[in-house]
Amino acid sequence: MRIVTIGDLETVVGFRLAGVKEGYVVENSKEALKKIEELIKNNEIGLIIINERFMMDIRKDVEALLEGREKPLIVDIPDKKGAIERVDVIKELTRKAVGIEIKLGGE
């Protein structure tokens, strides 16, 4: 199984230093989506790590591409600017289903 990164230069270089040999520097979400479309055709790729700033604009497109596929797993991570504020999916689903909000540690 191969691991691939897609993101800004700092992310790709950081993962290369951590041992991920395959990485692609992209400038925007459109380029990221094009690279994902290309990479998912290769059954050897098991994990794609992508900057969340790129992923937020193409999430629905990527989900449609991956529908019915077991791999690759695509994980979005914060870039050098930090995490994007977003709703915790598990907390939100629990709130809707049970009617209570989960609060953890320092919240």
trRosetta pair geometry for C-beta under 8 A, 3 or more apart (Angstrom, degrees):
i j d omega theta_ij theta_ji phi_ij phi_ji
1 44 7.0 177 -124 178 33 58
1 45 7.5 67 -166 -165 66 17
1 46 3.4 -4 -162 -7 115 141
1 47 7.1 62 157 -2 114 89
1 71 8.0 -94 -132 -165 112 157
2 22 6.2 22 175 22 118 143
2 42 7.7 -22 47 125 134 125
2 44 5.1 48 1 133 112 94
2 45 4.9 -51 71 -102 102 58
2 46 6.5 142 51 14 45 79
2 47 7.8 -147 105 42 45 71
3 20 5.1 -88 104 -128 111 103
3 22 7.2 160 90 49 50 99
3 45 7.9 123 -93 -151 17 73
3 46 6.9 -41 -75 64 62 86
3 47 4.6 -10 -118 70 81 108
3 48 7.9 174 -161 -82 54 29
3 49 7.0 25 179 -9 98 106
4 20 7.4 146 -116 178 17 115
4 22 4.6 -48 -109 104 79 111
4 23 6.8 161 -167 -90 62 42
4 24 7.2 14 177 0 107 99
4 39 6.0 -138 72 -146 165 145
4 45 5.7 -17 -6 -140 123 119
4 47 7.2 171 28 94 64 59
4 48 5.1 -18 71 -112 98 72
4 49 7.2 -174 93 25 46 71
4 72 7.9 -17 32 -161 109 167
5 11 6.2 -160 170 136 129 96
5 12 5.2 171 103 -111 122 64
5 15 4.3 130 -40 57 154 161
5 16 7.9 -111 34 -43 136 71
5 20 5.6 87 -21 122 110 146
5 22 7.4 157 22 100 67 60
5 23 4.1 -6 62 -117 100 96
5 24 7.2 -175 94 28 58 60
5 48 7.6 144 -102 -165 23 57
5 49 4.7 -28 -108 71 75 100
5 50 7.3 159 -163 -80 56 43
6 12 7.8 7 -131 -82 15 103
6 23 7.4 -176 -73 -159 33 64
6 24 5.1 -9 -111 65 74 99
6 26 5.9 16 -177 0 91 123
6 32 5.3 118 148 -138 128 88
6 35 5.4 158 -121 98 133 140
6 36 6.9 -77 -14 -62 170 83
6 39 7.9 -126 -54 -12 128 154
6 48 6.3 9 1 -178 110 104
6 49 7.3 170 26 85 64 49
6 50 4.5 -9 68 -106 99 89
6 51 7.4 -109 105 8 67 77
6 54 7.1 -110 122 86 102 157
7 10 7.9 -71 123 67 113 63
7 11 3.5 -32 103 76 142 144
7 12 5.6 -177 63 -44 86 80
7 23 7.6 -46 36 -166 85 105
7 25 7.2 -40 84 -120 45 51
7 26 6.9 -36 -104 37 4 89
7 32 7.7 40 -84 -106 41 118
7 49 7.5 -40 -26 118 123 80
7 50 5.9 163 -65 -154 90 48
7 51 3.9 115 -129 -27 106 103
7 54 6.7 -151 -114 4 63 136
7 79 6.6 177 -170 -101 123 106
8 11 5.2 93 55 9 71 104
8 12 7.2 -147 93 -3 34 92
8 25 6.8 26 -170 -145 24 85
8 26 7.7 -75 -76 62 40 59
8 51 6.0 50 -3 -51 86 155
8 79 5.9 64 19 -145 125 133
8 80 7.4 -82 75 4 141 106
9 12 6.0 -63 -147 41 29 107
9 13 6.0 23 160 -15 68 112
9 25 5.1 24 -85 -126 64 131
10 13 6.0 -58 -142 41 27 108
10 14 6.0 31 157 -23 63 110
10 79 7.2 100 73 -170 115 91
10 80 5.2 17 92 -44 157 128
11 14 5.7 -56 -147 35 26 114
11 15 6.5 18 159 -11 63 107
11 23 7.9 -173 112 -160 76 130
11 49 7.9 -153 168 123 115 106
11 51 5.5 -137 -39 -67 167 103
11 77 7.5 150 -140 81 124 114
11 79 5.9 -70 -58 -123 121 84
11 80 7.7 -129 -54 -31 81 85
12 15 6.1 -59 -149 40 28 105
12 16 6.4 32 152 -22 64 106
12 23 3.7 143 -153 154 95 134
12 24 6.8 -145 -109 56 136 19
12 25 5.1 -98 6 -72 156 79
13 16 5.5 -53 -147 34 33 114
13 17 6.5 34 153 -19 65 103
13 23 7.7 -161 -49 98 31 160
14 17 5.8 -55 -153 34 30 110
14 18 6.5 22 150 -13 64 109
15 18 5.3 -56 -145 42 38 111
15 19 7.9 -73 171 55 59 47
15 20 4.0 -26 158 46 100 130
15 23 5.8 142 76 -84 117 134
15 49 6.6 164 -102 75 153 141
16 19 7.8 150 -176 13 27 8
16 20 6.1 -82 -82 72 37 72
16 21 6.9 71 -129 -118 76 28
16 23 5.7 -95 -56 6 98 139
20 23 6.3 86 115 -56 106 104
20 49 7.4 -61 -130 29 168 132
24 35 5.2 178 106 -149 156 150
26 31 3.8 176 -158 108 109 118
26 32 4.8 164 91 -67 163 70
26 35 6.1 -120 -68 -8 133 140
26 54 6.7 75 86 -116 126 151
27 31 5.6 77 41 11 72 151
28 31 5.4 99 57 12 68 100
28 32 7.1 -123 108 -6 38 93
28 54 7.1 148 169 -119 29 94
29 32 5.3 -55 -146 36 36 116
29 33 6.3 38 156 -22 69 102
29 54 4.7 166 -96 -158 67 67
29 55 7.7 -168 -124 -47 99 14
29 56 7.8 -88 -99 62 134 61
29 57 3.8 -47 -112 73 171 129
29 58 4.9 174 -179 -29 107 109
30 33 5.9 -51 -149 33 29 110
30 34 6.6 30 152 -18 62 106
30 58 7.9 164 -80 -74 33 126
31 34 5.7 -54 -150 36 33 113
31 35 6.4 32 153 -18 66 106
32 35 5.8 -58 -151 37 31 110
32 36 6.4 32 152 -20 66 105
32 50 6.1 97 -164 -152 126 128
32 51 7.8 -110 -102 47 147 90
32 54 4.1 103 -29 171 165 134
32 55 7.3 -105 138 -67 150 54
32 58 6.3 -168 89 19 109 153
33 36 5.6 -52 -147 36 33 112
33 37 6.4 38 153 -22 65 103
33 58 4.5 -154 -74 -140 111 150
33 61 5.7 3 -134 107 130 143
33 62 7.0 -125 -119 -64 83 86
34 37 5.7 -50 -151 32 30 114
34 38 6.7 29 150 -17 62 106
35 38 5.6 -56 -153 37 34 112
35 39 6.1 28 154 -18 68 111
36 39 5.7 -59 -139 41 31 108
36 40 6.2 30 165 -24 68 106
36 48 6.6 109 -117 157 89 167
36 50 7.5 -18 -74 -71 117 147
36 58 7.7 155 23 131 146 142
36 62 6.0 -37 143 -113 162 101
36 65 6.8 117 129 86 111 164
36 74 7.1 23 -134 -107 125 142
37 40 6.6 -53 -143 28 22 106
37 41 7.8 30 153 -26 52 101
37 65 6.5 -119 -99 -125 71 146
38 41 6.5 -60 -176 17 34 113
39 42 6.0 -59 -167 29 49 109
39 45 5.5 -28 173 42 96 175
39 48 6.2 109 115 -91 149 133
39 72 7.1 -34 131 12 106 146
40 45 7.3 -106 -102 74 35 129
40 65 6.1 141 29 152 167 118
40 66 7.1 -127 -129 -87 147 74
40 69 7.0 25 -172 169 118 173
40 72 6.2 -127 -111 18 75 99
42 45 4.9 72 91 -5 103 107
43 71 7.5 87 -153 83 60 113
45 48 6.6 35 163 -58 122 92
45 71 7.3 179 99 147 62 107
45 72 4.8 -42 121 -70 91 135
46 71 5.2 -42 -132 -162 58 140
46 72 5.5 149 -177 -125 14 85
46 73 6.7 10 158 18 65 90
47 72 5.8 -169 -70 -171 15 106
47 73 5.2 -16 -108 64 71 94
47 74 7.8 153 -161 -89 50 32
47 75 6.8 -6 -165 7 97 109
48 72 5.1 86 -12 119 96 140
48 73 7.4 -175 28 89 67 46
48 74 4.7 -16 68 -111 103 78
48 75 7.4 167 85 26 52 64
49 74 8.0 172 -83 -157 23 54
49 75 5.4 -21 -110 71 68 95
49 76 7.9 139 -164 -104 54 24
49 77 6.0 4 -172 -1 100 121
50 54 5.8 -99 168 74 108 119
50 55 5.1 120 106 -59 120 109
50 74 6.4 0 8 -172 118 99
50 75 7.4 157 26 82 71 44
50 76 5.3 -39 78 -105 85 73
50 77 7.4 151 76 22 35 76
51 54 4.8 83 74 9 94 102
51 55 6.8 -172 94 -8 47 92
51 76 6.9 11 126 -156 18 85
51 77 6.7 -61 -112 69 38 70
51 78 7.7 7 -150 170 71 17
51 79 4.5 23 -141 -65 117 110
52 55 5.1 -59 -138 43 40 114
52 56 6.0 52 161 -37 72 96
52 76 4.0 101 -92 155 73 115
52 77 6.2 -144 -30 73 94 17
52 78 5.8 -23 19 -86 124 41
52 79 7.1 -140 37 -18 76 82
52 83 7.2 26 49 -139 154 61
52 84 5.7 -144 118 11 125 115
53 56 6.3 -38 -145 16 26 112
53 79 5.7 -43 2 1 119 129
53 81 7.4 55 -54 47 140 126
53 84 6.7 143 -82 -50 69 128
54 57 6.7 -71 -173 35 36 102
54 58 6.8 -15 153 18 71 117
54 76 7.9 -158 64 -130 78 112
55 58 6.2 -88 -146 56 35 87
55 59 5.8 64 161 -74 78 82
55 62 7.1 -35 -145 2 84 155
55 74 7.6 162 -120 148 127 116
55 76 3.9 -96 25 -100 163 138
56 59 6.2 -10 -139 -29 26 113
56 76 7.8 130 -46 -177 67 162
56 84 6.4 -33 -60 67 147 170
58 61 4.7 -57 -169 47 77 118
58 62 5.5 79 130 -27 92 100
59 62 5.9 -61 -147 38 27 109
59 63 6.3 28 156 -20 65 107
60 63 5.7 -50 -144 36 31 113
60 64 6.5 34 154 -19 63 104
61 64 5.8 -56 -153 35 30 111
61 65 6.5 31 149 -19 64 106
62 65 5.5 -53 -149 35 35 113
62 66 6.2 20 157 -10 68 111
62 74 6.1 -94 172 74 135 165
63 66 6.0 -65 -144 45 29 103
63 67 6.7 55 152 -54 63 88
64 67 5.8 -26 -153 -11 33 118
65 69 7.9 -24 133 12 62 139
66 69 5.0 -104 -162 51 59 114
66 72 7.9 -91 -115 61 114 58
66 74 6.9 -125 -66 4 149 119
69 72 7.9 -6 135 17 126 41
78 81 7.5 -129 179 71 93 62
78 82 5.5 -29 -175 180 136 26
78 83 4.2 -75 -85 -76 131 60
78 84 7.3 180 -111 -7 86 67
79 82 7.7 -34 70 15 56 21
83 86 8.0 -108 163 14 98 93
87 91 7.3 -133 174 71 79 104
87 92 5.0 47 156 -52 122 136
88 91 4.0 56 87 16 112 115
88 92 6.4 164 82 -15 57 87
89 92 5.8 -60 -146 39 28 109
89 93 6.2 26 159 -17 66 107
90 93 5.9 -54 -144 37 30 109
90 94 6.3 29 157 -17 64 108
90 102 7.8 -32 120 42 92 146
91 94 5.9 -59 -149 38 28 110
91 95 6.3 31 154 -22 64 107
91 101 6.7 35 -178 -158 99 74
91 102 5.1 -126 -123 51 85 102
92 95 5.6 -52 -147 34 31 114
92 96 6.4 27 156 -15 64 106
93 96 5.9 -59 -149 39 30 108
93 97 6.0 19 159 -12 68 114
94 97 5.9 -62 -137 44 28 103
94 98 5.5 -16 179 20 69 116
94 100 7.1 -48 142 74 97 74
94 101 7.7 115 98 -127 102 32
94 102 5.6 30 88 -19 150 115
95 98 7.1 -66 -118 55 14 81
95 99 7.1 42 -175 -128 49 11
95 100 6.6 -115 -116 85 58 29
95 101 4.9 19 -100 -91 112 68
95 102 7.5 -117 -57 2 83 75
96 99 7.9 9 -176 -69 12 45
103 107 4.8 -144 -160 77 85 125
104 107 5.5 78 57 -7 61 121
